[in-house]
């Protein structure tokens, strides 16, 4: 399995590491080192990172926040995480650029797919922040959209579990892991891999998804070298 250009989706929750909130500097530097290794392999890396370690729009809405305002707060949380990751990448010598879905120069440059592709082809890691720039869309959907727009070969979805199971392995010890699965099987089994909008976009635009545990150091390199450590989702 060889990929020339990847869309790496990182979980905001995973950035908390051992903390209950915010950004764990050890986890951040682990991510930066793994991304550096990927870039050194010659892989073009675009990244979308969630914001759930800081604020999640949906849970905000359940606590009385207006859904649109809550989602906008969530988008800003992804920008904070993107700046942290950018800083960590710069510290280990990786050229990178933050593009935002909402205009907020000088924090980041305004996103366009042409600009993102130019930066990727120039060897920069590109961090795509602010979700889609619209409320009612998750960062999973933002990842699907950006992955399709930048013509990525695959979306690598880094999570806390090592793939897709028949049930939640953290709750059901008898859950069985899939090595490969189709988008239709995910629908039919009602598996919570990503939200329906994101999964449908990937299926319709033939963007495969590879789900793996990003929190184990070195796993990103293993995926890129073709080791079977997660679950591949295809049509």
Buried (B, 14 or more C-beta within 10 A) or exposed (E): EEBEBBBBBBBBBBBBBEEEEBBBEEBBBBBBBBBBBBBEBEBBBBBBBBBBBBBBBBEBBEEEBEBEEBBBBBBBBBBBBBBBBBEBBEEEEBEBBBBBBBEBEEBBBBBEBEBBBEBBEEEBBBBBBBBBBBBEBBBBBBBBBBBBBBBBBBBBBBBEBBBBBBBEBEEEEEBEBBEBBBBEEBEEBEBEBBBEBBBBBBBEEEBBBBBBBBBBEEBBBBBBEEEEBBBBBBE
